[in-house]
Amino acid sequence: MHNTIFPETYYRLHAFTGFDGRTVMPVLRQKRIANSEPTPQIAIDTYMAALGFNRLEQTGRYANEVYTVWDLIPRNVLRDGDGDIYVVDAEIKRTERGI
């Protein structure tokens, strides 16, 4: 879902790790965003609106007809020197309507 919504910061499956017989965890890779800084919340709100998401009551939470995205706060959304925005860590689920 992340790769669909935020293709500029796509995740790539690199490997699996875990504890023998107990867990399996994916190891994901993502492009490093050099010379970046946290994005102000108002810029995140504007960016998500441009992607067709509505801001919800909780800060950093957005939804459209297909997805609900949350935890989009300054430390999880970076901005480079050109002002381009990169979502590097987000929580995403399908909305009830989008199932």
N, C-alpha and C positions, 0 to 999 in steps of 0.2 A: 504494500500500500504506500509506503514511504516513497518508493521509486516512481510510482505513478503520480503522486502529488508533487513531489520535490525532485525531479529528475537531475537537477544540477548537483545534488549531493547524494546520489544513488549509493545504496549499500550493495556490496558484492560478497557472496558467500566465499570465505577463504578456507575454512576448515571446520572441524568439530573437535570439541574437547569435553572433558567431564571427569567423573569419578567412576572407576570400574564397577559395572553392575548397578550403579545408582542414578547417574544423571548423564544426559547428553546435552551439550550447549553449543550453539553455533558460534563461530568466530567470524565476525563481519569486518569488512574493510570499507573505508570511506576516504575519499580524496581529502587531503589536508587543505584547509583554507588559510593561506599565508597572509600575513600582514592584516589581520582582521581584529575586530573589536566587538563586544556585545552590542546588539541592536536595541535602540530605545523601544519601549513597548508601543508607543504611538506609531512608529514605523512598521512594527510587526502587524499591528491592527490594519494599517493601510495596505500592506503587502497581501495579507490574507483576504481582504476585501477584493483586491484586484484578481485574486485566484478564484473568486466566487463563493467565499465563505462568509458566514455571518458571525459576528462576535457574540459570544454568550456571556452570561452574567459573571462567571468566574474568570478572572484575569488569565489570559493565555489560552483560553478555550474557544474553539470555533467549530462551526458545523455547516454542512451543505446537505443536499438531499441524499448523498451517498456516504459521506465520512464525517466523523467527529474527530477533531484533532485537539490535543491539549498538551500542556507543559511547554507551550511556546512563549518562553520568557527570555529576557536578554541573554542569559548565559547559554541558552540552547539555540539561539539564532544569531549568526554572525554577520557582520557587514564589512566589506573590504573597502579599500581606499577610493574606489570608484562609486561606492554607495550600493553595490550589488548585495543582495541579501541571500544568505545560505542557511537553511534549516538543517542543523546537524544532529539534533536529538529531539524527537517528538513522539508522543504516544498517539496511536491512531486506532480507531475501530470503525466498523461499518455502522452507520446509523440504523435505527430501527426501521426507518422508512426505506433505507437502501438495501435491505436484505431481500 
